[in-house]
Amino acid sequence: MPDSTIVTLDGPAGVGKTTLAKRLAEHLGLAYLDTGAMFRATACALGQDSWTWPEEKLRQALSGLHFTLSGAGAASILAVNGASLTEAIRTETVAMWASNLAALPVVREFQKIAQQDIGQGSSLVAEGRDMGTVIFPTARCKFFLDATPEERGRRRFLQLEAQGQPADLAGIIEQIRARDLQDRTRATAPLVPAVDAVLIDTTSLDQDQVFAAMVQALNQG
């Protein structure tokens, strides 16, 4: 597949990547690939403390997972072993499990191959941490979104409150800082912008403003 059909969207947790990537995929008529969900689904499938397993045991467990992507825009469906992903992967606990697994080279290599395989068969908007740097380095257009931990924590707090779930703002911000540190400093594929990425600080921007900036960059490209 020509790389011109792939758009990447990277950034830290809580920056609004998911909503914006879905919206951009809908606008462009492309499939939406949530690679963070792939890591979370892997964490759910393998379970707590799987990141402490011997490499061979981990490699064998990973070999039993097969991801597929179908549909386009907000109707894109990501599945593992034929089963669509559920909201069970969206907890903060699973997010930390996924971050622990993501620090392991054997897991990142498995995910890299799985994600590139999906890209071979789909025109897509790919959302994640290293889409523009590692997975699709020659993508047509790359975006990197960022915002302060405080603002990202506030957004997550409001989201949880709206869902009627208990939320502790200080705790959420601390979790975000911990995930940032782990994601940005890991030896394998750390969270950094691609050198040719369009950088957008979303701290003081609403979703419409960020989306408009992304569409403008695509049109200029």
C-alpha positions as CSV (number, residue, x, y, z in Angstrom):
1,M,0.0,0.0,0.0
2,P,1.3,3.5,-0.8
3,D,2.3,5.3,2.4
4,S,0.5,8.4,1.1
5,T,-2.7,6.8,2.3
6,I,-1.6,6.7,5.9
7,V,-1.8,9.5,8.4
8,T,-0.3,9.2,11.9
9,L,-1.4,10.8,15.1
10,D,0.9,10.5,18.1
11,G,1.0,11.9,21.6
12,P,0.8,11.1,25.3
13,A,-2.2,9.8,27.3
14,G,-5.2,12.1,27.7
15,V,-4.3,14.5,24.9
16,G,-7.4,13.8,22.9
17,K,-5.9,11.6,20.2
18,T,-8.8,9.1,20.1
19,T,-11.6,11.5,19.5
20,L,-9.6,13.5,17.0
21,A,-8.2,10.5,15.1
22,K,-11.7,9.1,14.7
23,R,-13.0,12.5,13.5
24,L,-10.1,12.8,11.0
25,A,-10.6,9.3,9.8
26,E,-14.3,10.0,9.3
27,H,-13.4,13.3,7.4
28,L,-11.0,11.5,5.1
29,G,-13.0,8.3,4.7
30,L,-10.2,6.1,6.1
31,A,-10.1,3.3,8.6
32,Y,-9.2,4.3,12.2
33,L,-6.5,2.3,13.9
34,D,-6.2,2.7,17.7
35,T,-2.8,1.2,18.5
36,G,-3.2,2.1,22.2
37,A,-6.2,-0.2,22.2
38,M,-4.0,-3.0,20.8
39,F,-1.6,-2.7,23.7
40,R,-4.5,-2.6,26.2
41,A,-6.2,-5.6,24.6
42,T,-2.8,-7.4,24.8
43,A,-2.5,-6.5,28.5
44,C,-6.1,-7.8,29.1
45,A,-5.4,-11.0,27.3
46,L,-2.1,-11.7,29.1
47,G,-3.1,-10.4,32.5
48,Q,-1.5,-8.8,35.5
49,D,2.3,-9.2,35.9
50,S,2.6,-10.6,32.4
51,W,5.4,-8.1,31.9
52,T,7.5,-10.0,34.5
53,W,7.3,-13.3,32.5
54,P,10.3,-14.9,30.8
55,E,10.7,-13.6,27.3
56,E,10.0,-17.0,25.7
57,K,6.7,-17.4,27.7
58,L,5.7,-13.9,26.6
59,R,6.6,-14.5,23.0
60,Q,4.5,-17.7,22.9
61,A,1.5,-15.9,24.5
62,L,1.8,-13.1,22.0
63,S,1.8,-15.5,19.1
64,G,-1.7,-16.5,20.0
65,L,-3.1,-13.0,19.4
66,H,-4.3,-11.9,15.9
67,F,-5.6,-8.3,15.3
68,T,-7.8,-7.3,12.4
69,L,-9.3,-3.9,11.4
70,S,-12.5,-3.4,9.3
71,G,-14.8,-0.5,8.5
72,A,-13.9,3.2,8.3
73,G,-14.1,6.4,10.4
74,A,-16.0,6.1,13.7
75,A,-17.4,2.7,12.4
76,S,-13.9,1.1,12.3
77,I,-13.8,-2.1,14.2
78,L,-10.6,-3.4,15.8
79,A,-10.8,-7.1,16.8
80,V,-8.5,-9.6,18.5
81,N,-8.9,-13.2,17.6
82,G,-12.2,-12.3,15.9
83,A,-13.7,-10.6,19.0
84,S,-14.3,-6.8,18.9
85,L,-12.6,-4.9,21.7
86,T,-14.8,-3.8,24.6
87,E,-14.8,-1.0,27.2
88,A,-13.0,-3.4,29.6
89,I,-9.7,-2.3,28.2
90,R,-10.4,1.4,29.1
91,T,-9.6,1.3,32.8
92,E,-6.6,3.1,34.3
93,T,-5.4,-0.2,35.7
94,V,-5.3,-1.8,32.3
95,A,-3.6,1.4,30.9
96,M,-0.7,0.9,33.4
97,W,-0.5,-2.8,32.5
98,A,-0.2,-1.8,28.9
99,S,2.4,0.8,29.6
100,N,4.5,-1.8,31.5
101,L,4.2,-4.3,28.6
102,A,5.0,-1.5,26.1
103,A,8.4,-1.0,27.7
104,L,9.4,-4.6,26.6
105,P,11.2,-4.9,23.2
106,V,9.5,-8.3,22.5
107,V,6.0,-6.8,22.9
108,R,6.9,-3.7,20.8
109,E,8.2,-5.9,18.1
110,F,5.0,-8.0,18.1
111,Q,2.9,-4.9,18.0
112,K,5.0,-3.3,15.3
113,I,4.5,-6.3,13.0
114,A,0.8,-6.5,13.8
115,Q,0.3,-2.8,13.1
116,Q,2.3,-2.8,9.9
117,D,0.3,-5.8,8.7
118,I,-2.9,-3.9,9.2
119,G,-1.4,-0.9,7.3
120,Q,-0.6,-3.2,4.4
121,G,-4.3,-3.9,3.9
122,S,-6.0,-0.6,4.9
123,S,-5.8,3.1,4.1
124,L,-5.9,4.5,7.7
125,V,-5.4,7.1,10.3
126,A,-3.1,5.5,12.9
127,E,-3.2,6.7,16.5
128,G,-0.6,5.9,19.1
129,R,2.8,6.7,20.6
130,D,5.3,5.9,17.8
131,M,3.2,5.8,14.6
132,G,5.2,8.5,12.9
133,T,8.6,7.5,14.2
134,V,8.7,3.7,14.1
135,I,5.6,2.1,12.6
136,F,4.8,4.3,9.5
137,P,7.9,6.5,9.2
138,T,7.1,7.5,5.6
139,A,3.4,8.3,6.2
140,R,1.9,11.1,4.1
141,C,1.3,13.3,7.1
142,K,2.3,13.0,10.8
143,F,0.8,14.8,13.8
144,F,2.0,15.0,17.4
145,L,-0.4,16.3,19.9
146,D,0.6,17.4,23.4
147,A,-0.8,19.2,26.5
148,T,0.2,19.7,30.1
149,P,-0.4,16.8,32.5
150,E,-2.7,19.0,34.5
151,E,-4.9,19.7,31.5
152,R,-4.9,16.1,30.4
153,G,-5.8,15.1,34.0
154,R,-8.6,17.6,34.1
155,R,-10.1,16.2,30.9
156,R,-9.9,12.6,32.1
157,F,-11.5,13.7,35.4
158,L,-14.4,15.3,33.6
159,Q,-14.8,12.3,31.3
160,L,-15.1,9.9,34.3
161,E,-17.5,12.2,36.1
162,A,-19.7,12.4,33.0
163,Q,-19.7,8.6,33.0
164,G,-20.8,8.5,36.6
165,Q,-17.5,6.9,37.7
166,P,-15.6,7.8,40.8
167,A,-12.6,10.1,40.0
168,D,-9.7,11.6,42.0
169,L,-8.2,14.5,40.0
170,A,-4.9,14.5,41.9
171,G,-4.6,10.8,41.5
172,I,-5.3,10.9,37.8
173,I,-2.7,13.6,37.2
174,E,-0.1,11.5,39.1
175,Q,-0.9,8.5,37.0
176,I,-0.5,10.5,33.9
177,R,2.8,11.8,35.0
178,A,4.0,8.3,35.8
179,R,2.9,7.0,32.4
180,D,4.5,10.0,30.7
181,L,7.8,9.3,32.4
182,Q,7.7,5.7,31.5
183,D,6.6,6.3,27.9
184,R,9.1,9.2,27.2
185,T,12.2,7.6,28.8
186,R,11.9,3.9,27.8
187,A,14.9,2.6,25.8
188,T,12.7,1.1,23.0
189,A,10.6,3.5,20.9
190,P,10.3,6.4,23.4
191,L,7.4,8.8,23.0
192,V,8.9,11.6,20.9
193,P,7.6,13.5,17.8
194,A,8.9,12.5,14.4
195,V,11.2,15.1,13.0
196,D,8.7,15.9,10.2
197,A,5.6,15.8,12.4
198,V,3.2,18.8,12.8
199,L,3.3,19.7,16.5
200,I,0.0,20.9,18.1
201,D,-0.2,22.0,21.8
202,T,-3.8,21.4,22.7
203,T,-3.6,22.7,26.2
204,S,-5.6,25.9,25.4
205,L,-7.4,24.7,22.3
206,D,-10.8,23.0,22.0
207,Q,-11.4,20.0,19.8
208,D,-12.7,22.0,16.9
209,Q,-9.6,24.2,16.8
210,V,-7.3,21.2,16.9
211,F,-9.2,19.5,14.1
212,A,-9.2,22.6,12.0
213,A,-5.4,22.9,12.4
214,M,-5.0,19.2,11.3
215,V,-7.2,19.6,8.2
216,Q,-5.3,22.8,7.2
217,A,-2.0,21.0,7.5
218,L,-3.3,18.1,5.4
219,N,-4.6,20.5,2.7
220,Q,-1.3,22.3,2.6
221,G,0.5,19.0,2.3
